[in-house]
Amino acid sequence: MRAVLALLVLGFLSGPTFAADEAARSQARATVERQIEAFRKDDAATAYAQAAPAIQNMFPSADTFIAMVRSGYKPVYRARRFSIDRIEDAGEDSLALGVTLQDEDGVDWVALYSLEKQSDGEWRINGCKLVKAPGSAA
């Protein structure tokens, strides 16, 4: 009986932690999706709002931010399609998301997004590394 009770208590205690982890992953996923969809619609304000304060400090307006994305991250800016393939812990209050994208010309890309949890509980993007997918030719 004690063993069953111990298993129930252990299951109860670990349940909310797992749910919180899944909630955080879901929120981080939504942040990246929101930004990519905003780029597709030329909604600079919404795309900029998904960026972490450190990124916003480097690009002090939505217009300067979206101009940088247009020139340096065109596959993200105009993704024909995209999918978030993995989400991994990257430290305390940090997540990394692996995203596959296809640009307007049909070339496949891989993006690694880094996100950090803000003091208000929101997840914001603090970096994106973009590389052509292995085997892709442009």
C-alpha positions as CSV (number, residue, x, y, z in Angstrom):
1,M,0.0,0.0,0.0
2,R,2.8,2.4,0.8
3,A,4.4,1.7,-2.5
4,V,1.2,2.5,-4.3
5,L,0.8,5.7,-2.3
6,A,4.4,6.7,-3.0
7,L,3.8,6.2,-6.7
8,L,0.6,8.3,-6.7
9,V,2.3,11.1,-4.8
10,L,5.3,11.0,-7.1
11,G,3.0,11.1,-10.1
12,F,1.1,14.0,-8.7
13,L,4.2,16.0,-7.9
14,S,5.7,15.4,-11.3
15,G,2.5,16.1,-13.3
16,P,2.3,19.9,-12.9
17,T,6.1,20.3,-13.8
18,F,5.6,18.4,-17.0
19,A,2.5,20.4,-17.8
20,A,4.4,23.6,-17.2
21,D,7.2,22.5,-19.4
22,E,4.7,21.7,-22.2
23,A,3.0,25.0,-21.7
24,A,6.3,26.9,-22.0
25,R,7.2,24.9,-25.1
26,S,3.8,25.7,-26.6
27,Q,4.2,29.4,-25.8
28,A,7.6,29.5,-27.3
29,R,6.3,27.8,-30.4
30,A,3.5,30.3,-30.7
31,T,6.0,33.2,-30.5
32,V,8.0,31.9,-33.4
33,E,4.9,31.1,-35.5
34,R,3.5,34.6,-34.7
35,Q,6.6,36.3,-35.9
36,I,6.9,34.3,-39.1
37,E,3.2,34.9,-39.9
38,A,3.7,38.6,-39.2
39,F,6.7,38.7,-41.7
40,R,4.4,37.1,-44.3
41,K,1.9,39.9,-43.8
42,D,4.5,42.7,-43.6
43,D,3.2,43.4,-40.1
44,A,6.4,44.9,-38.7
45,A,4.9,45.8,-35.3
46,T,3.8,42.3,-34.5
47,A,7.1,40.7,-35.8
48,Y,9.1,43.2,-33.7
49,A,7.0,42.6,-30.6
50,Q,8.2,38.9,-30.6
51,A,11.9,40.0,-30.3
52,A,13.6,40.1,-27.0
53,P,14.6,43.4,-25.5
54,A,18.3,42.9,-26.5
55,I,17.3,42.6,-30.1
56,Q,14.9,45.6,-29.9
57,N,17.8,47.6,-28.4
58,M,19.9,46.7,-31.5
59,F,17.1,47.8,-33.8
60,P,15.2,50.6,-32.0
61,S,12.1,50.5,-34.3
62,A,9.9,48.0,-36.0
63,D,10.9,49.5,-39.4
64,T,14.7,49.1,-38.8
65,F,14.1,45.5,-37.5
66,I,12.1,44.4,-40.5
67,A,14.5,46.0,-42.9
68,M,17.3,43.9,-41.4
69,V,15.2,40.8,-41.7
70,R,14.4,41.6,-45.3
71,S,18.0,41.8,-46.2
72,G,19.6,39.2,-44.0
73,Y,16.9,36.6,-43.3
74,K,14.9,36.5,-46.6
75,P,13.9,32.8,-46.2
76,V,12.4,33.7,-42.8
77,Y,10.8,36.9,-44.1
78,R,9.1,35.2,-47.0
79,A,8.8,31.6,-46.0
80,R,6.7,29.7,-48.5
81,R,6.2,27.1,-45.7
82,F,7.7,26.3,-42.4
83,S,7.5,23.8,-39.6
84,I,8.9,23.7,-36.1
85,D,10.6,20.3,-35.8
86,R,12.1,20.3,-32.4
87,I,12.1,22.3,-29.1
88,E,14.9,21.8,-26.6
89,D,16.0,23.2,-23.3
90,A,18.9,25.6,-23.7
91,G,19.5,26.6,-20.1
92,E,17.4,28.2,-17.4
93,D,14.5,30.1,-18.9
94,S,15.8,29.4,-22.4
95,L,14.6,27.3,-25.3
96,A,16.0,26.5,-28.7
97,L,13.6,25.7,-31.6
98,G,14.6,24.0,-34.8
99,V,12.6,25.2,-37.8
100,T,12.7,24.1,-41.4
101,L,11.7,26.6,-44.0
102,Q,11.2,26.8,-47.7
103,D,11.9,30.2,-49.4
104,E,10.0,31.7,-52.3
105,D,12.3,30.0,-54.8
106,G,11.7,26.5,-53.3
107,V,15.1,26.3,-51.5
108,D,15.1,24.6,-48.1
109,W,16.6,26.2,-45.1
110,V,17.1,25.4,-41.4
111,A,16.7,28.0,-38.7
112,L,17.7,27.6,-35.1
113,Y,15.8,30.1,-32.9
114,S,16.8,30.9,-29.4
115,L,14.2,32.2,-27.0
116,E,14.3,33.5,-23.5
117,K,11.5,33.8,-20.9
118,Q,11.0,37.4,-19.9
119,S,10.2,38.6,-16.4
120,D,6.5,39.0,-17.4
121,G,6.4,35.3,-18.3
122,E,6.4,35.8,-22.1
123,W,8.8,34.1,-24.5
124,R,10.8,36.4,-26.8
125,I,13.2,35.6,-29.6
126,N,16.8,36.6,-28.9
127,G,18.5,35.0,-31.9
128,C,18.1,33.1,-35.1
129,K,20.8,31.3,-37.0
130,L,19.9,30.4,-40.6
131,V,21.6,28.0,-42.9
132,K,20.8,26.3,-46.2
133,A,19.5,22.8,-45.6
134,P,21.9,20.0,-46.5
135,G,21.5,19.0,-50.1
136,S,19.8,22.3,-51.1
137,A,20.9,24.1,-54.2
138,A,20.1,27.7,-55.1
